[in-house]
Amino acid sequence: MREEGKPPRAHEAFVTRFPELGRAWDLARKAGQGGPIDEKAVHLVKLGVAFGALREGAVHSSVRKALAAGVSADEIHQVIALCATTIGFPAAVAVYTWVVDLLPRGRRRPRTR
């Protein structure tokens, strides 16, 4: 099991094998943090990008980081709903399954209105 807040072993192995790419990764991450968007909105944007790119690993990483930053399950579900008309319904369902893998048991179903 992965320790909370620690990068996955695959990432650690990758940057150990390719240290220059690891440094580039860190520089790109830092460049994205240097703007006027607040932390919560940054996590919501990263979720939307991961969803749109249909990258399961990025979705898992973004969900973990968003939850740790205080983004609610309802907010994550809203981002899925917002993406559905752009990425398509089958893709939105796939993203949904990747998200619920990481949500606490009691927060897997979105609140209905």
N, C-alpha and C positions, 0 to 999 in steps of 0.2 A: 504494500500500500504506500502511496506517495504521501510524504509529509506536506501538510498544508502550507502554502506559500512558497514551496520549493519547486523549481522547474522539473518537469518529467526527466527521467533518466535518459531518454532518447535525446532530448535537447542537450543535456550535459555532455553526453558522449559526442554529439555532433560538434559542439563548440570546443571540446577538448581536441578533437581530430582536426578541426578547421578554425584555429583561434582568430584568424583575421576576419572570417565571416562572423564569428561571435562578437568581435568588436564592432563590426558594421551593424549587426543586429542591435546592439546596445545604442549605437549612435542614432539609428533610425527611430528606435523607441523614444529616446530622449528628445529628438526633434519634434515628435508628435505631441509631447507633453508641454511644449513651450508656447502655448497660445492662450487665448481668452476663454476657451470652453472649460467649464467646471468638470471636476473629476467624474461625477455621475453621468453627465452628458457624454463625456469621452467614452465611458464604458458602453453606453447605449449605442453610440455610433460604431464602436468596434464590433458590437453584437450584430448590427445591421450589415456591416461589411462581411463578417464571417458567414452570416446567413446567405447573403447574396452570392458569395464565392462558393458556397456549398462545400466548405472545408470542415469536415467533422472535427478534426483536431483543434482547429481554430475556434469552432463553436464551443467545444468543451472548455478550452482555455479561457475564452471570453466570458463564458457563464460563470466559471469558478471565480475569476477576478471581479466580475460585476457583483456577484453575491457578497464577496468579501468587502466590497466598497459600499455596500448598503443598498444596491439595486434590488428591488423586490421581484418576486416571481411574477406578480401581476404586470409589472413594467416589462419584464422579459417577454411575457406572453403577448403584450401589446406590440412589441417590435416584430414578433413573428407574424401577427395579423397585418401589420403595416407592410411587411415584405411580400405577403401572399400574392397580391395583384401584380407585383413586379417579377418575382422569381417563379411564379406559378404554383398552383395548389399542390401538386405532387411534391414539389421541392419544399414547400412550406410544411407539409406533413413530415417529410424526412427530417427537416430542421427541428420540428417539434419533438420528434422521438429522441434526437440527440440532446435536446435541452432537458427533457424530463429525466433522462439518465442521471442528471446532476442535482435536481431539485430535491429539497427535503421532502420526505414522504407526504406530509400534510399540505404541501404547496404545489403538487403536481398538476392540479386542475385549476384552470383560470377561474377567477371570480366571474360570475354571470351578472348581467345588469338587470 
